[in-house]
Amino acid sequence: MELRHLRYFIAVAEELHFSRAAERLHIAQPPLSQQIQQLETQLGVELFQRKTKRQVQLTEAGQVFLQEALIVAMLETHALAEQEKISVRSLVNENFIMFPRHLGPGLYDQIVSLCQQGNFSPKVTQEAIQMQTIIGLVSAGMGIAIAPSSLQNLQRAGVVYRAVEEKTPLVETAVVWQQEDMTPVLREFLQVVRSICG
């Protein structure tokens, strides 16, 4: 799976129309259809149900794939923790825990943009360099955090994760290493990454 597959998938999922998605992506419609078919083949599931030659709707698997984005981590005793999905607007008075923008401007800007959809700017009261530390601060009751859904694997006592009601962008993550500095530990790590990401 390549990054372009995800970009193409999101465009079609939001437009629910191949021609409009292709126009938005500035590519021709036939190559877009081919890329989506490649993605479906790689995943082994059908992401779209074709209603007409160009118009589509998301399958159940497609909906799950689209929802793999930017979640809210909060204390299980938080008033909003009872809700299955959280509207960004309801976070207007919350203290946000984020990492410094210069370390991850893409995700940082997406979180700020998401808050702006709710007509507010996040009140950042704590910053931390690592996601594990951010979740630790949430666990200590210092605030809430908006984070990628993959963070749900970081189980911390007293912390719960809730989906965001609004459409959230997919977060790009990459692993970079120096080929000439391959060590047994690095090789093992890359095998784990490949097994998870396909």
Residue, then its C-alpha position, 0 to 999 in steps of 0.5 A: m500500500e502506498l500513500r497515494h492509495l490512501r489519498y485516492f481512497i479518501a477522495v472517492a470516499e468523500e465524493l462518492h463519485f469517481s469522476r468528481a474525485a478524479e477531478r479533485l485529484h487532478i488525474a484521469q478517472p480510469p487510473l483512479s479506478q485502477q488504483i482503488q481496485q489495487l488497494e482493494t486487492q491488497l486489503g482483500v476487501e471491497l471498499f466501495q459498492r458500485k451503484t453506477k459506472r461512476q457513482v459509489q457508496l462505501t461498504e462496511a469495510g470501507q467505512v471502517f477503513l475511512q474511520e482510521a483517523l485523529i481520536v480523543a484520549m481522556l480520563e474515563t471519569h471525564a463527563l464526555a467519556e460516556q459518549e461513543k462519539i465526541s463532537v469537536r465543539s464539545l472540546v472548546n473549554e478543554n485543556f489540550i496536551m500536544f507536542p511542539r509544532h516543530l516536531g510534527p507540523g502536519l499532525y499539529d496543524q490537522i488538530v488545530s484545523l479540526c478544532q477550527q471546524g468547531n469554531f475555536s482554537p485549542k487551549v494547549t496547556q501542556e506539550a510533550i515530545q512523545m505520544q506515550t508521554i502525552i497519554g501519560l499526562v492524560s492519565a494524570g488528569m492534565g487534559i485531553a489529547i487528539a491523537p491518531s487511532s493507532l494510539q488506542n494500543l497504548q493502554r493506560a489506567g484510567v484513559v479511554y479513547r473516543a471517536v471524533e464525530e466530524k470527518t478527520p483526515l488520515v494521518e501519514t506516518a513514515v519510517v526512515w532509516q539508513q540502509e548502511d546502518m542496518t542492525p539486528v534490532l532495526r531489522e526486527f523492528l522493520q519486520v514488525v512494522r511491515s507485518i502491521c502495515g502490510 
